[in-house]
Amino acid sequence: RSPDGYYTLKEVNAPEGYAKVESEWKFIIEDGKEIDVDGEIDLIMENGTFLAFVEVKLRRSDRYGTPGEYVTASKREKLRKTALHYLQTHPTDRQPRFDVVEIYAPEGLRTDPIPIHHIENAF
C-alpha cells in the first residue's frame, strides 16, 4: 500500500486468464535536459490472444456515472497514442485491445470485498 493507505496499481492482480505485463507504464520524451511524461497506461495485461491496455477507474458510487464513463474521448485518444508508442518499442503478435477496470469502494478502504468490473474491448 502507499503511505496514505491506498492500494497502488502494482498491487492490483490481473483478472483470471490474464498475466500482468506492466503497471503504470509511461511514455517519456527526453529532449536534452527536459523529460516529459507524454502518456501513461495504468495496466498492460495479456492472455493467449490479446494485449490489453487497461484504464483503471475507482469511484465510491455510480451516483454521477459509472467509473468507465469517466474515460472521456480525450483520455481514450491519449491512451491510443500511448499504446502506439508502447507497441513501437514492444512488438507483439497479440491483438491490441483497450479495456476498462471499474472499481467500486463505497466505504473507501473499509469496503470488503471491493467490487471490480472488467470491461473488455471498452473502446
Disulfide bonds with the S-S distance in Angstrom:
none
